[in-house]
C-alpha cells in the first residue's frame, strides 16, 4: 500500500511539473510572439515616418490596408477607403513644407485578438508652415502576412 501511495504521489508530481512547464512555455511563446509582432508594427511605423519626411505620401500609405473598407476618422468625419485617404493626405499636405518632419511617440501597443493590435500615441510635425501635433489610435491587422493599418483615428 505504501509503495502504491508513493507511486501515485510521484505521478501527481510529474503531472504538476508538466502543467507548470506547459504554462511557462505558453507564456514565453506568447511574450515572444508579442515582441515579434510589436517589432514588426514599429517597423511599419518607422517606414511611414521615413516616407512622410521625404514627402512620399504614396509610400507612407503602404502602411495602410489598400481596401475600400479602410476607415480614417479625423475632424468629426469618417472617411472610407485607401484612395480617399491618400487623396485627403495629398490635399492637406501638398508640399514638403506641409509634411515637414514627423515623429511619433508611441504610448501603447496592445493586442486585440489574434493578429490584430491597437496602437496609441502622439504625432509631432515640425514644419515651416507651422507645427502640428495630436493624438492617434490606430488598429493594425496582419493581412496576407503583412501588418496593415485598417483603422486610424487622429485628432
C-alpha positions in Angstrom: 0.0 0.0 0.0 2.8 2.4 0.9 4.5 1.7 -2.5 1.3 2.4 -4.3 0.8 5.8 -2.5 4.4 6.8 -3.3 3.9 5.9 -7.0 0.6 7.8 -7.0 2.3 10.8 -5.4 5.1 10.6 -8.0 2.6 10.6 -10.8 0.8 13.6 -9.4 4.1 15.5 -9.1 5.1 14.6 -12.7 1.7 15.9 -13.9 2.1 19.0 -11.8 5.6 19.6 -13.3 4.3 19.1 -16.8 1.5 21.6 -16.2 3.9 24.2 -14.8 6.3 23.6 -17.8 3.3 24.0 -20.2 2.2 27.3 -18.5 5.8 28.7 -18.6 6.4 27.7 -22.2 3.0 29.1 -23.3 3.7 32.4 -21.5 7.2 32.5 -23.1 5.8 31.8 -26.6 3.1 34.4 -26.1 5.6 37.0 -25.0 8.0 36.3 -27.8 5.1 36.4 -30.3 4.0 39.8 -28.9 7.6 41.0 -29.1 7.9 39.9 -32.8 4.5 41.5 -33.6 5.4 44.7 -31.8 8.7 44.9 -33.6 7.0 44.4 -37.0 4.4 47.1 -36.2 7.1 49.5 -35.1 8.9 48.8 -38.4 5.8 49.8 -40.4 5.5 53.0 -38.3 9.2 53.8 -38.8 8.9 53.2 -42.6 5.9 55.6 -42.6 7.9 58.3 -40.8 10.7 57.9 -43.3 8.3 58.2 -46.3 6.4 61.1 -44.7 9.7 63.0 -44.1 10.6 62.6 -47.7 7.1 63.9 -48.8 6.4 60.5 -50.3 2.8 60.1 -49.4 2.3 57.0 -51.7 5.0 55.1 -49.8 3.6 56.4 -46.5 0.2 54.9 -47.4 1.8 51.4 -47.9 1.3 51.0 -44.1 -2.4 51.2 -44.7 -4.7 48.4 -45.9 -5.3 49.1 -49.6 -9.0 48.5 -49.4 -12.2 50.4 -49.7 -13.0 49.3 -46.1 -10.1 51.2 -44.6 -11.5 53.7 -42.1 -10.0 57.1 -41.2 -11.6 59.2 -38.5 -10.5 62.8 -38.1 -12.2 66.2 -37.8 -15.6 64.6 -36.9 -15.6 62.8 -40.2 -15.2 59.1 -41.0 -13.7 58.5 -44.4 -13.6 55.1 -46.0 -11.1 53.8 -48.5 -7.4 53.7 -49.2 -7.6 56.0 -52.2 -9.8 58.6 -50.5 -7.3 58.6 -47.6 -4.4 59.2 -49.9 -6.3 61.9 -51.8 -7.0 63.6 -48.4 -3.3 63.5 -47.4 -2.3 64.9 -50.8 -4.8 67.7 -50.4 -3.9 68.5 -46.8 -0.2 68.2 -47.3 0.5 69.4 -50.8 4.2 70.3 -50.4 7.3 69.3 -48.3 6.7 72.4 -46.3 3.3 71.0 -45.2 4.6 67.5 -44.4 7.7 68.7 -42.6 9.3 66.3 -40.2 7.2 63.7 -38.5 7.9 62.0 -35.2 5.7 59.5 -33.3 5.6 59.0 -29.5 4.2 55.5 -29.0 2.3 55.2 -25.7 0.9 51.7 -26.0 0.8 48.7 -28.4 -1.8 46.2 -27.2 -3.2 43.0 -28.7 -6.9 43.0 -29.5 -7.2 39.4 -30.7 -5.1 37.0 -32.8 -3.2 39.1 -35.4 -4.6 42.5 -34.5 -3.3 45.2 -32.3 -4.2 48.8 -31.4 -1.5 51.5 -31.1 -2.0 54.6 -29.1 0.3 57.6 -29.4 1.1 61.1 -30.4 2.3 62.6 -33.7 4.5 65.7 -33.9 5.0 67.7 -37.1 7.8 70.2 -37.2 7.0 72.4 -40.2 7.9 75.8 -41.7 4.2 76.4 -42.3 3.5 75.9 -38.5 4.0 72.9 -36.3 1.2 70.5 -35.6 0.6 67.7 -33.1 -2.1 65.5 -31.8 -3.0 62.0 -30.7 -3.9 58.8 -32.6 -5.3 55.4 -32.1 -4.7 53.0 -35.0 -5.7 49.4 -35.5 -3.2 47.1 -37.1 -4.2 43.7 -38.6 -2.0 41.1 -40.2 -3.3 40.6 -43.7 -1.6 38.2 -46.1 1.5 38.1 -43.9 1.9 41.9 -43.6 0.9 44.3 -40.8 -1.5 46.9 -42.2 -3.5 49.8 -40.6 -7.2 49.1 -41.0 -8.5 52.0 -38.9 -7.0 55.3 -37.9 -8.4 57.9 -35.5 -6.3 61.0 -35.4 -7.0 64.3 -33.6 
